[in-house]
């Protein structure tokens, strides 16, 4: 049964070919900045924790999309809202999770290892998982059929957006660590602000529609955000991780790479502005809840292991 059509499904973002190309360049530069913080030692640390790593990645690329699909059905959301929620669920962990884990007295080494691996795995996992789960929500699948999304083309795009910048960033970090340290944070902040400004500019002329249907975006996104944080916490407890590890797993699952989600939404769903609106709202809400939770945990340091 199809969810009722929404004005959000008809919302358009007119970026043009030049605008889409510019967005892709922005996200490539952003992920280059993320990779500047990756060290080969972080990748080697992954090998020493295969069970926890596998559980964390399975939670991100299998459990989160499955639960998001159930949530979409329970809330009976429109097609573009469902696509936005599923796109977020299929994106890898966000780099902000490392900062929040450190702030919350969590296991930073585990956080960095999971972030690195999930972003590398996203080259294949994000387009495959998104295509698989979106096809299982009729309203979303109908919209995908209308825009004729090619999973192979999307996969190639993700390789170029993630794989190439990551490889360059890791190489720069290994050979010029001082330069990498100076560039990383300014690059990330500047590009993320630019992406959000593009969203605001693209939707500015449709303010009436957005305000009238904000509840269609806000309520599902807020519930989904709470669910993914709880899933991360539950996975950490299920693997019997110590409190710092549980905190790291919570943020790794709950903090998504919304920058990647934004560029994919703008590049492939400019005819479905509701998708970008969901991702943009999610990006802002994710930061707020992450900062709030990290502040609570920062004031409650975990007890030292006995």
N, C-alpha and C positions, 0 to 999 in steps of 0.2 A: 504493500500500500504506500502510495506516495505521500510525503508530508506536504501540507498546503504550501502553495507558492507564496513567495514573499517579495515585497518591493526590493528587498536587498538582493534578490536573485537577478534583478534587472538593473542594478546599479552598475554603472560603467566608469572605468578609469581610462582616460584617453592619454596614454603616455607616448604613443607612437613608437616607431622602430628605434629612433635615436634615443628616446627616453629609456626603453627597455635595455638597450645596449649599455647606456650609462649606469643603470641599476646593476647590471651584471658585473661591470668593472668595479663598482663600489663594494659589492659583496666579496669579490675576489681579493680586493685590497684589505677588507675587514678580516677575512680568514687568514690572510698572510700575517696580519698583526697578531691573531690568535696563535698561529704556529711559531711566532718568534719567541713564545714562552715555553715551547716544548723542548725538552732535553732528551737525548738518546738514553740517558739513565732512566727517564720516566718510562720509556718503552720497554727497557729491560726489566723494570720492576713488574710489568704486567705478567711476564712469564712466571714469576714467583707466586702469583695469586690467581691461577687459572679458574678455580671453582667460583670464587667471588666475582671475578670479571665476567665469566659466562652468565652468572645469575643476573648481574647488573645489566648486561647488554640484552639479555632475553626480556627482562622487565621493560626496557626502553623500546625495543623494536617489535615485541610481540604482545606483551601484556597490556601496555598502555593503549595501543591502537584498538585492541579487542574491547577493553573497558570503555574506550571512547565511543566505539560503535554502539555498545549497549546503552550508553548515556544518551547518544543521539536519538536512539529509538524510544527511550523512556521519556525524553523531553519533546519528541516529535518535532525536531528542529527543521528548518528549511534546508534546501540543498546546498546553498552557498555557505551557510553557517556550518553545516556538517563537514563540508570540504575544508573549511578553515580549521575546525577542531581536529580533524583527522590529519591534516598537514602538520599541525603543531605536534601531534602525538607521534608522527613518523620522523620528525626531525631529531638530530642527535642532541646530546647534552650541551648546554650553553657554557661558555667560558666563565661566566659570572659565578657558576657553581663553585669554582676553585676559591674565589675570593670569599664567598659566603661560608664555605666550609672552614676556611682559616679563621674567619671572624667568629664562628660558632665553636671553636676549639675541636674541630673535627679532624678526621684522618686526611690530611691534605695530599699525601702521596697516593692514596687510593683514589681520591677525587681526580687528580691530574691524570692518572692512568686510565680511568674510566672515560674521562672527557676526550682524551687523545684517541683512544680506541673507538669510541662511539662515532666520532667525527670521521675517522678513516673508514669505518664500516659503512657510514652513511652514503658513501659513493655508490654502493649497491643497494643497501637496505632501504634507504629513504624512498626512492622511486618505486621499488618493488613492493614494499609494504603499503605505500600510499595507494598504488593502483589496485592492490588486492583488497584492502579494507574499504576503499571508496566504492568499489563495485558491489559491495554488499549492503549499501544503503541506497534504495531505489531512487530517491530524489537527487542524491549526489551523482549516482551513476548516469542518470538522465542528462544532467548538466555536462558531465564529462563527455558523453556521446555527442552533445551539441557542439562542443568546442574541439572535439577530435584530438584529445590529448594523446600524444605518442609516448609511451613509457620509455622506449629506447632513446628517443630524443631527450627526454627529461633526464635519463640516466647519464647520457653524455654530458649534459649541462652540469649535472652535479659533480661529475668527474673533473670538469674544467673549473668549477666553482670551489671545490674542496680539495681534490687531489693535487692539482698543480700548485695552488697557493701554499698548501701545507708542505709540499716537498721543498719549495723555495724557502719558506719560512724556517723550516728545520735546518736546512743547509746554512742559512744566514746565522741562525742561533748557534750552530756548532762552530762556525768559522769566525764570526764577529760578534761574540756575546755582548760586548759593550754597546755596539750599535743596536743590536736587537733589544736590549733593555731600554734604551732611550726612545725607540720608535714605537714599541708595542702599545702602550696605553694611549698615547695621542692618536694613533691610527684607529684603534678600536672606537674610541669615543667620537671622533670626527665623523667616521663613516656611519655609525649607528644614528647619530643626530641627523645626518643627511638623509638616511632612509626614512626616518620618522617624518621629516619635513616633506619628503615626496608624498608620503601617505596623506598628510594633512592638506597639501596643495591639491592632490588629486581628488580629494573628497570635499573640499571646501565649498564647491558650487552645489553640492548635494546635501547641505547641512540639514535641511528640513526633513529629508528622508532618514538621515542618520539619527537625529534626535527622536523622531517618531518611532523608530524601531530599535533604539539602543538596548531595550530590554531583551530583544531577540539575540543580541550579541553578548551583553554583560552577564546575564543570568547563567547561560550554559558555560561561558568561559570561566566564571568564578567557581562554579561547581566542579568543572573539569580540573582546574588548578588545584583545588582542595583534594580531589581524588588522586592526582598524580603524586602529590606530596605524601599522602597517606600510603600509597603503594610503595614509594621508596622507603619509607620508614618500616613498613611491614616486611619488605624484602630483606632489609638489613637485620631485622630481628629474626627472620626465618633462617638466615645464614649464621645466626649466633655471633654476629659481629659485636665487638665491644662498643660502648657508647660513642666513641669518636668515629668508628666505622659506620654506625647506624646514621649518624648525622651526615656523614659524607654521602652515603647512599641516598638519603632523603633528598639532598640538594641535586645529586646527579640525575635522579629521576624526575624531580619536580621542576628544575630549571632547564628549559628547553632552548635550543639555538634559534631564537625568534628572528635573528638577523637573516639566517638562511631561509626561514619561513617567509619573511617579508619579501625577499627577492624572488622566491619561487612564485609567491602569490602575484607579484607585480609582473613577472615575466610571462606567466602562463594563464593567469586568471584576471587579466585587466578588463575582460568583459563581464566579470563577476566580482564587482567591487566589494560585495559582502565578505568574500574570502579574505581580502586584505584588511578589512575592518576588524574581523575576528582576530587575525594575527596581531594587528597593531594594538588592540585592546589587551590581548593576552600578554604581549610584551611588557606593557606598562604595569599590569596587575601582577605579573610574575615577579617583577623587580620589587614591588611593594611588599608582597607576601614573603619573598625571600629575605628582604631586609628585616622585616618584623620578626620572622622566626629566628634568624641568626642573632638578632638582638636579645631575644628571650634566652636562647641557649648560651649566648656570651655571658649573661649574668648568672648562668647555672653551669659552671665548668663541670665536666664529667669527673667522677671520682677516679683516682689513679688505680690502675690494675693491681690486684693483690698477688 
